[in-house]
Amino acid sequence: MYFTYILKSLKTNRFYYGHTQNLSERLNYHNIGKVKSTKAFRPWVIHYFESFETRSEAYRRELFFKSKDGKQWLRANNIIP
């Protein structure tokens, strides 16, 4: 099982998009500062996630979330403001 996730920074209210096989372990990596791009914005919470059978499906969904159409879809579904 693979996950596409959106994290929310409790410090700045910014969002981070990613994919992983172990959601709780990945969140922990973000919160202990092992991810360079999110280290300055800790702490993080899981804001939204979806599960997939394959890594490629999860990665494609992550790329969609990061796209203009993806951001519009997330806003239309009240996932992000």
C-alpha contacts under 8 A as a table, 3 or more apart, distances in Angstrom:
res1	aa1	res2	aa2	distance
1	M	21	Q	6.20
1	M	51	S	6.65
1	M	52	F	5.84
1	M	53	E	5.12
1	M	54	T	6.69
2	Y	19	H	7.17
2	Y	20	T	5.74
2	Y	21	Q	4.38
2	Y	22	N	7.31
2	Y	51	S	5.63
2	Y	52	F	5.12
2	Y	53	E	6.16
2	Y	54	T	6.15
2	Y	55	R	5.76
2	Y	58	A	6.18
3	F	19	H	5.36
3	F	20	T	5.34
3	F	21	Q	6.00
3	F	22	N	7.60
3	F	23	L	6.81
3	F	49	F	6.52
3	F	50	E	5.59
3	F	51	S	4.45
3	F	52	F	6.03
3	F	58	A	5.82
4	T	17	Y	7.51
4	T	18	G	5.76
4	T	19	H	4.19
4	T	20	T	6.63
4	T	49	F	5.54
4	T	50	E	5.39
4	T	51	S	6.48
4	T	52	F	7.91
4	T	58	A	5.21
4	T	59	Y	7.07
4	T	61	R	6.62
4	T	62	E	5.85
5	Y	17	Y	5.83
5	Y	18	G	5.40
5	Y	19	H	5.85
5	Y	20	T	7.98
5	Y	23	L	7.96
5	Y	46	I	7.19
5	Y	47	H	7.63
5	Y	48	Y	5.76
5	Y	49	F	4.18
5	Y	50	E	6.55
5	Y	62	E	7.60
6	I	15	F	6.44
6	I	16	Y	5.52
6	I	17	Y	4.66
6	I	18	G	6.58
6	I	46	I	6.23
6	I	47	H	5.49
6	I	48	Y	5.12
6	I	49	F	6.16
7	L	15	F	5.50
7	L	16	Y	5.04
7	L	17	Y	6.52
7	L	44	W	6.04
7	L	45	V	5.50
7	L	46	I	4.62
7	L	47	H	5.09
7	L	48	Y	7.02
8	K	13	N	5.87
8	K	14	R	5.72
8	K	15	F	4.63
8	K	16	Y	6.49
8	K	44	W	5.47
8	K	45	V	5.45
8	K	46	I	6.41
8	K	47	H	5.68
9	S	12	T	5.52
9	S	13	N	4.84
9	S	14	R	5.37
9	S	15	F	6.40
9	S	41	F	5.94
9	S	42	R	6.10
9	S	43	P	5.86
9	S	44	W	4.51
9	S	45	V	6.60
10	L	13	N	5.58
10	L	41	F	7.81
10	L	42	R	7.00
10	L	43	P	5.70
10	L	44	W	5.91
10	L	45	V	7.21
11	K	41	F	5.97
11	K	42	R	6.36
11	K	43	P	6.54
12	T	41	F	6.53
16	Y	38	T	7.77
17	Y	62	E	6.38
17	Y	65	F	7.29
17	Y	66	K	7.18
18	G	59	Y	7.84
18	G	62	E	5.87
19	H	58	A	6.03
19	H	59	Y	6.13
19	H	62	E	6.49
20	T	23	L	6.16
20	T	26	R	6.92
20	T	55	R	7.85
20	T	58	A	7.88
21	Q	55	R	7.78
22	N	25	E	5.52
22	N	26	R	6.13
23	L	26	R	5.14
23	L	27	L	6.18
24	S	27	L	5.16
24	S	28	N	6.27
25	E	28	N	5.06
25	E	29	Y	6.34
26	R	29	Y	5.04
26	R	30	H	6.42
27	L	30	H	5.15
27	L	31	N	6.25
27	L	44	W	7.31
27	L	45	V	7.41
27	L	46	I	7.42
28	N	31	N	5.03
28	N	32	I	6.12
29	Y	32	I	5.41
29	Y	33	G	6.34
29	Y	34	K	5.29
29	Y	35	V	6.52
30	H	33	G	5.45
30	H	34	K	5.97
30	H	35	V	5.43
30	H	38	T	6.33
30	H	39	K	6.70
30	H	42	R	7.48
30	H	43	P	7.99
30	H	44	W	7.05
31	N	34	K	7.66
31	N	39	K	7.31
31	N	42	R	5.80
31	N	43	P	5.50
31	N	44	W	6.08
32	I	39	K	7.74
33	G	36	K	6.95
33	G	38	T	7.25
33	G	39	K	4.60
33	G	40	A	7.95
33	G	42	R	7.63
34	K	39	K	6.98
35	V	38	T	5.67
35	V	39	K	5.88
36	K	39	K	5.36
37	S	40	A	7.51
38	T	41	F	5.55
38	T	42	R	6.80
39	K	42	R	5.89
41	F	44	W	7.51
46	I	49	F	7.45
48	Y	79	I	7.33
51	S	58	A	7.29
52	F	55	R	7.34
52	F	57	E	6.24
52	F	58	A	5.86
53	E	57	E	7.27
54	T	57	E	5.41
54	T	58	A	6.60
55	R	58	A	5.13
55	R	59	Y	6.10
56	S	59	Y	5.03
56	S	60	R	6.07
57	E	60	R	5.18
57	E	61	R	6.27
58	A	61	R	5.17
58	A	62	E	6.28
59	Y	62	E	5.02
59	Y	63	L	6.31
60	R	63	L	5.12
60	R	64	F	6.21
61	R	64	F	4.90
61	R	65	F	6.21
62	E	65	F	5.12
62	E	66	K	6.39
63	L	66	K	5.12
63	L	67	S	6.33
64	F	67	S	5.11
64	F	69	D	7.18
64	F	70	G	4.93
65	F	68	K	7.93
65	F	69	D	7.71
65	F	70	G	4.22
65	F	71	K	5.79
65	F	74	L	7.33
66	K	70	G	6.08
66	K	71	K	6.52
67	S	70	G	4.95
67	S	71	K	6.18
68	K	71	K	5.23
68	K	72	Q	6.34
69	D	72	Q	5.07
69	D	73	W	6.17
70	G	73	W	4.97
70	G	74	L	6.13
71	K	74	L	5.06
71	K	75	R	6.18
72	Q	75	R	5.12
72	Q	76	A	6.03
73	W	76	A	5.03
73	W	77	N	6.18
74	L	77	N	5.25
74	L	78	N	6.21
74	L	79	I	5.09
74	L	80	I	5.72
75	R	78	N	4.95
75	R	79	I	5.86
75	R	80	I	5.20
75	R	81	P	5.78
76	A	79	I	7.74
77	N	80	I	7.96
78	N	81	P	6.55
